[in-house]
Amino acid sequence: MTRISKDADIATRGIKALARSLGTVRAHRFLTLLRPRPTDYVQVSKRIYAKQGVDEIFERSQKRARQR
């Protein structure tokens, strides 16, 4: 058995187990909770850098670049 078929078998058996345990609707709901959600990176950046000036951010960036 190849890895792909093993992975597919595991996924199929897992989904069936979820459906038996939770019911079809709740199993689907559970699986949708595992999906990555869209993120507004502009808003995230605003929160992260809210109290920092451009110079501070730039200096930190330069310092990290030199460490690599």
N, C-alpha and C positions, 0 to 999 in steps of 0.2 A: 504494500500500500504506500502511495507517495505521500509526501508531507501535505500537499494540497488536499488530497482526499481525506487525510486524517483531520486537517483543520476544518474542512467542510463538515465532516462527520461530528466533530466536537461541537461546532456551531449549531448544527441541526439538532443534536441531542439536547444541547443546552436550552435552545428555544422551546423545544417540546417540553422539557422539564419545567421551564418557567410557566408555560401555558397551562400545564397540568396543575402546578402549585398555585398560581395566581389567577388563572383564568386568562382568556385571550386578550381582553381589553386591558387588564392590569399588567399583563406581560408586555404588551406593546407600550403602555405608558412607562413602565420601568426602562425599557430599552431606549425610549426617546430621552430619558433623563441622562443617559450615558453619552449622548451626542454632544460634541462641542457646540457651544452657543456663540452666536455672533457677538463680538466685543467692539465697543466703540473706543478705539485706542486713543483718540483725541481726548476724550473725557478722562480716560485712565491717566494719560500723560499730564493733563491739567492737575489732577489730584496729586500725582507723584511729585511734580515739580512746582507746585503752587507757591511755596515759600522760598524758592531758589531763583537767583538771578541767572541771566544768560552767561555771564562771566564764570560763575561758580560751576554751572553745568559743563561749560566748555573746558574749564581747567580739569575737572574730574575726568572728562572724556579723554583729554590729552594724556593725563597721568596713566589711565588704564591702557591706552594705546602703547605707551612707552614700556609698560610692564610685560607686554606680550612679546 
